[in-house]
Amino acid sequence: MVSSGPADAGAWLAAVVENSFDAILSKTLDGIITSWNAGATRLFGYTAEEAIGRPITMLIPEDRLHEEEEILAKLRAGERVSHFETIRRGRNGRELFVELAISPVLDPEGKVVGASKIARDVTERRELAARQRLILQEMNHRIKNLFSIVQGLIGVSRRAARNADDFAADLRDRLLALDAAHGLILQDAGTFEQKRSTTLRHVVEAVLAPYAAAGLRIEVGESPVGPHALMSLALILHELATNAVKYGALSSRETSMTVTSVESGQGIDLVWFEHGVVQPGDDTEGFGTALQRAALRSLEASLERSWRPDGLEIRMSFPLDALAR
């Protein structure tokens, strides 16, 4: 017959504590560590010999020390502290997100003499939740940007169209160009992975593809463009292209356009030149300028327009590191 007396129960409990994946330790009401299991060693990096006899504050960042006083006050009152998420510090100095459950330890007379503490590492869970929030924010940002771009394309295509068929064809071409630009950073279908970057030349060519037969020449280098910069850059190029279709070099067979790039130091200039375009009497800012400015700010970029005897020069200056993000 297997005994189930107090000694066996104590041995079972000790085995459970020692082999628990969670950190389980105890301390006095003065905050001195009195026991320390293998889970605590895995979590915090200290062995039992190194931890026992030292103050519990060795695990607490300075800006969290007030929590220990609050916890001890509750324990002295016989209260239990459960599911308390906070930050603790390991032996290597790394801060850990932990979930704490703390219970008072009583002597045979029922007096509180210390506390037992269970600490569960929730660092990975917190980091995963933070990544999920970031992904959702990025999705929301990209969807809003996409709606803004589509609204702009609809307006531009409607004003340039002579009939419904022209409108549909023009809008389709522009949406295909936007899709092509976005596709530059996507991996094969069926995955959610993205390439690290595409290139400036590929983005310019993809966005301006619908105008390839309209006297357009592209001589742009292979500077890297990262996934975060891509949509802002595509938005800027779309706005310039739609203005060129309405008013500039892409609106007439008698005009032409070149897009070139010059890299120097930590930056790159993208030069957009519309040949044969005459400065209008009313040179007011066109549709989508606010969106364009926001996109430029996100890339830490600048844009300057200069009217010359032979046409319009638009010079965009980008920091290489911002473009590669």
N, C-alpha and C positions, 0 to 999 in steps of 0.2 A: 504494500500500500504506500502510495506517495503521500508524504506529509504536506499539509498546507498550513502549518503553524506560522507564527510571527517571524521566525528566523527565515523561513523560506520566502515569505512575502517580502521581507526586507531585501533578500538577495535578488529576487526578481525585480524589485523596484530599482535597486542599484544598477542592475544590468541594463534596464530600460533607459535610465538616465545616462549611463556611460556611453551607450551605443546610439543614442538619439542623434539625428542629423542636426537638430537645433542646438544652439548653445544654451546650456543649463548651468547656472552657477548660483551661489548663495553669498550673502554678505551680512555683516552686522549692521546695527542701526547707526554706527559711525561710518559706514561705507567701506569697511575693510572686507576684501574677498576672502571667503572661508572654504569654498569648494569650486571646482572647475572641471567640466567634463571634456571629452574628446571633441565634441561639437564646437565648444568654445575655442578650442585650439585651432580647429579648421577655420572658424570664422574670423577670429581676431589675431591669430598668429602666435600667441603666447602659449607656452606649455603651462601645465598646472603648477609646476615648481616655480615658474617665473611670475605667475599671477597671484597665487594664494599668499595672503599677508599684505598685499599691496592695496592701495585705495582704488575703488571702482572708478574714480575720476580719471584714471589713466586712459580710459576708453572714451571719455566724453570730450568733445571739442569745447574750447573755451566759451564760445558763444551759446553753448547748451548747458553750462554748469548749473544754471538756475533750475533746470528740470530736476536735477538730483535732489535739491532741497525740497521741491514740491512733492517728489515721490516719497522721500523719507517722512515728510509730514503726514501724508496719507497713510503710510505703513504704520506709523506710531499710533494712528487713530484706528488701526485694525482694518483699513480699507484695502481692497485689491485694485490694482491698476491693470486693465486688460486692453489688448489691441491698441496699443499706443505706438504710433509710427514716429520715428525720429532718426537722427543721424548719430552714429558712433564711429570711432576711429580705430583702425587696426594697427598692428605693430609697425607696418611699413608706412604709416602715415596716411594711407588711403581712407577716405571717408566712406562709410557704408550706410545704406538705408536699412534700418532694421524695424521689425515689429516686436514690441515688448509686451510680455505679460508678467506682472510682478505680484507676488502674494506674500503676506506677512507670515513669518515663522513664529510659532508660539511655544513656550516652555510648558512643562506639565501643569503649571498653575494658570495657564492661559495668558501669560504676559508675553507681549511682542518682544522678541529678542533679536530678530533679524528679518531677512527677506530672501525668498527664492526668486530667481529671475530666469525667464525663458526668452531668448532673443532669436528671432528668425530673420534670415537674410532676405530682404525684398528688393535688393539693389537691381537685380536683373528685371524684376517685374516693373519697377519704377522706370528704368531705362527703356523698356519695351513700350510702356504707356506713353513716355515722352516721344519716342519715335513715331508711334501711331498718331499722336496729336500733330506732330510735325508733318506727317504724310497727309493728314486730313486738311491741315492748313494750306499745304502746297497744292493739293487737289482743288480746294476752294479758290485759291488764288489763280490757278491756271484756268479753271472753268470760267471765272469772272473775266479774265483777260480774253479768253476765247469768245465769249459773248460780245465783248466790246469790239473785238476785231471783226466778227461777223456782222454786227450792226453797221460798222463803218464800211465794210465791203458792200453791203446791200445799198447803202446810201450812195456810194460812189458809182456802183454799177447802174443803179436806177437813173442817175443824172446823165450818165454817158450813153445810155441805151436809146435807140430809136424805136424799138418795139419790144414786145415781150420775149421774143426769141433771142434778140440781142442781149437783153437783160439776163436771161437764163444762162446763155453761153458765157457771158462775161463773168457772172458770179461763180459759175462752175469752175472756170479757169483759175480764178483767184483762190477759191477754196482748195482746189487741187494743189496750188502752189504752197498754201499754208500747211496742208497735209504733208507735202513733200519735205518741207522744212522740219516739221516735227518728226517725221520718219527718219531723219538723219541720225537721231540719237537712240532710236529704238533697236533692240536686238530682234532676232527672228520671232515670228509670231508664236504665241503660246508661252512666252516667258514674260516676267515682270522686270527683268534686268535691263539696265541701260548702259550704253557705251559711256566711257569716260568723257568723250568729247567728239565733236566733228570739227570742221575747219571753216574759216571765214569764207573761203572761195565757194565751198559747197553750199553754204547758207545763202550767199548772194545769188548763186546760179539757180538754186531751188526756188527762191522767192520771186525772182525775175523771169523764170522760165516761160510764163505766158507771153512775154514781150520779146522773145528771142529773135523774132523775125522783123522787129521794128527798129532797125538801125542801132542795135544795142551791142556794145563791146565790153567784155568783162576781163580785166587783168588784175586779179586779186590773189594774194598769197595764201599760204596754208596755215596761218595763225590758228591755234586751237580755240574752239568755242565750246564751252561747257554746257551741260543741260539746263542750269539755272539761268544762264545768259541768253540762251537760244530764243525763247519766246519774246523777250524784250527787243533783241536785235531784229527778229522777224517783223515785229510790230513797227519798228522805226523804218525798215526798208519798205514795208507795205504802204506806210503813209507817204513816203517819198514817191513811190511808184504810182500811187493813185493820184497824187498831185501832178505828176508828170503826164499821166493819161488825160487829166482834165485840162491842164493849162500849159504843160511843158513839152519836152522833147518827144514824149511818147504819144502825143496827140496829133502829130502831123508827119507825113512822109518826107517833108522837106527838112526835118530836123533829125538829129541823132544823139546818142548818149553813150558815155563811157564811165565805167566804174573801176577805179584803180586803188591800190593800197600801197602805203609806204610805212615800213616798220623802222623804228629808231629807239634805242635804249629800252625803256620799260613800257613803251606805248606804241600805238599804231594809228595811223590816219587812214581813213577810208574816204576817198575823194570821188564824189558823184558829180559829173559834169554833163550838163545838157547843152549841146551845141546848137547854135542858131536860134536860141530862145531870146525873145525881146522882153525887157522888164516892163510889166504892166504899169499903167498909171496908178492903179490902186493896189499896192503890194501888201494887202492885209494877210494875216495868218489864216490858213485854210482849215478845212475840217480835220479834226483829230489831233490838233496841235497839243492839247492838254495831255492826251494819251502819250503822244510822242515825248513830251517833256518828262512825264513820269517814267517812261522806259529809259530815257537817257540818264535820269537820276539813279535808277537801279543799277546801271552799268558804270556809274561814276564818270560818265562821258560828257562831251560838249559837242555842240553843232553850230557851225557858222555858215551863213549864206552870203555870197559875194556875187554881185552882178558885174560881169566883164563885157567888153565890146563884142566878144564872140559867143556869149551865153552865160549860163548860171552855174556857179561852182558851189557845191555844198560839201564842206569838209567836216567830217566827224572824227573826233579824237577819243580813243579808248585806252585805258590802262590794260596791259596784257593780262595781268592777274585777274582783273574783274571780268574780262571777256572769257577767260578760261574756266570760270566757276561753273 
